[in-house]
């Protein structure tokens, strides 16, 4: 179940999503105005500026992602495109820092670690698709319970006990359908464009409930031939 947030002005419980990763990440970075990655990336309070230096084949490039008016399918996809430049710029900075460490004689790449006899632990990270957390319980020096919580089950979660829809359902509600097909051969392409803008890690199965007991189920197995069994 993904977190929800309570909006005091209206008394509503609203879906809280990871923005498909880049959109939420850029939005927070832009508003902070504190991000500065070695001069390659800098936030301004309303935007994120990205600078890529000159290469053998291309001149110096600059990009600027601005906070959009809306959070929607187009903006999630647009942010993902800008994030490619962001990732390249950040990688250049990390390479610079790594070379500084090597030149200074610091070649250590890991720390000694002793597994505790008993522990409860959690870790929070940023995956490409958004927020990612890991939860683990250790008993007697062994893993007793482990549970990862990646962005996809967060964004694809069902309604909670307040009736608040999950991020996917919230995003497609009231979406205009432009497909020229009837109920019997409805494919849901417009809907799936929105769901896929979150970059879900479960694209192999799509289920659409049409109401009245009618369910459309489509499975894709691109890595298998037509005569191979589905995985």
N, C-alpha and C positions, 0 to 999 in steps of 0.2 A: 504494500500500500504506500503510495507516495504521500508526502506531506501536503497539507492544505494550509491556507492562511485565512484568518478572520479579518474581514474588512469592516472596521468599526463604523464608517460613515453610512453604510447601507445595511449592516448586520448580516452580510452574506459570507458564506464559506466558499472560497474560490480555489480552483486548481492551481497548484504550484508546480511548474515544470522546469526542466533543465534547459529549455530553449533549443534542444537538439545539440547542445554543447556550445558552439561558437557564438550564437546570438546572445545567450545569457552571459557568457564570458566577456564578450566585447562590451555589453551594456554596463556590467558592473565595473569593468576596467575604465570605461569612458567616464562614468560618473565620479569615480574615485579621484581622478586627476592626479594620481600619485604614481602611476605605472611608468617606469623608465628602464628599458632594457638596453643598456649600453649605447644609447643614441640611435638604436635601430627601431625601437618601438617606444612611443610616448603617448600618454593619455592627456587630454586637455580639459576634461570636465564635461564635454559634449561630444567628443569624438576620440578615435584612436588613430594616430598617425604611424605609418609604417614606412621605413626607408630600406631599400635594398641597394647595396653598393654596385658599382660597375663591375661587370664580368668580362670574360674574353669575347663573348658574343652579344652582350647587351649593355646598354648604358645604365647609369644610375636611375632607379625608379622610386617613385613615392606614391603611396596610397593613403587615403583617409576614409575610415569608416565612421559615419555619423549615426547618432542615435535616431532610429526611425520613429515615426508617429505611431505605428502599429506593430504589434507582434503577430505575424501571420506567416503563411507558407512561403511567400516570396522573400520576406526578410530573413527567414531561417536559412533559405538556400543562398541568399546574397551574402550573409555573414559567413557561411561555410567557404565561399569563394575567397573572401578577404582573409579568412583564417589560414589559407595556404601560404599567402605572403607573410602573415604573422609568424607561422611556424618556421618558415625559412629564415626570417630575420632573427627569431629567438635562437635557432640552431647556430647561426653565425656567431652570436654573442657567446653561447656556451662553448663553442670551439675556441674562441679567443680566450675565455677564462681557463679552459683546459690546458691550452698551450702555455699560459702563464704559470700554471701549476707545474707542468713538466719542466719548463725552463728554470724554475726555482728549485728543482730537485725533489719536489713532492710527487712521488709515484704511487702513493698508497691509494688503493681503489675500494677497500672494504674495511670494516671494523670487526674486531673480535666480538662474538655474541654467544652468551650462555643461555640455553633454553631454561626458563624457570620451571620449577616443579608444578606450580599452580598459578594460573593467571587468567584474567579476563581482559581482552584487548579489542581495540577497534582502530581502524585507519581510514582517513578520508583523503581522497585524491580527485584529480580532474582527468577523466578519460576523454577521448575525442568527442563522445556523444554527450558528455555532461558529468554531473557529480557521481562519484563511485565510492562506495565504502565497503570495508571488510570487517567482519566480526568473528572472533575466535575465542574459544575457551580451552585452556590447557590444564590437564589433570595428570599428575604423576609423570610430568615431562612429555606427555603425548597430547595430540590434538583430540579433544573430546567432542567438540562441536565447532563447525566452521560454516559461515554463511556469507557469501558475497552479495551485495545489493547494487547491481549496475544500473545505468540510466534507463534501459529499456523497460524493465518491470516497473520502475518509478513512473515513467511516462505512459505506460500501457495499463496502469492499474485501473480496477473497476471503481464504481461509486463507493463512497464511504458511508458511515452510519448517519451522516447528515444529508445524504443524497447528493453530495457534491461529486460531479463527474470527474473522471481522471483526465489528464492533459490531452490524450488523443480524442476522447469523446467531446471534451470542451472545445477543441480546435475545429472539429468538423460540424458541430451543431450550427444549423442555419446556413450551411454552405450551399450556394446555388449549384444545381446540377446541370451541366451543359451538354451531357452526352445525349446523342440522338438514338436512344434505344428504349424499348419498353420494359415493363416489369419482368417479363419472362426471360429476357436476355441481358438484364442489367449487370454491368461489370464493375461499377463503382470507381472508375478511373479518376474522377475529380476528387473523390474522397481519399483515394490512396496516394494521390500527389501530396495531400496535406500530411497524412501519416508518415510517408517516406521523408518528408522534410525534417522530421525529427531524427532521421538516420537510424531507424530501429535495427537491432541485430537479430530479427526474427522474420525475414522477408519470405520465407519458404511457404508459409501458410496464411491465407487470408479468409476470413469468415465474415459474411455480411448477413445480418438478420433483417429480412424484408417485412416482418410482421405477418400475422395470420399463420404462423407455423412454417413459413417458407424460409429456408436457409440456403445461401449460395456458398459453396466451399470450393476453393481453387488451390491446388498444390503445384509447386514448381520444383523441379529437380534438375537444374541446368548442368550439373556435373555428371549426370547419368544418362545413358542412351535410352531411347524409347522402349527398348526391350529389357532394360535393367530394372530390378525391383527398387521401389522408392525407399530412401534411407529412413 
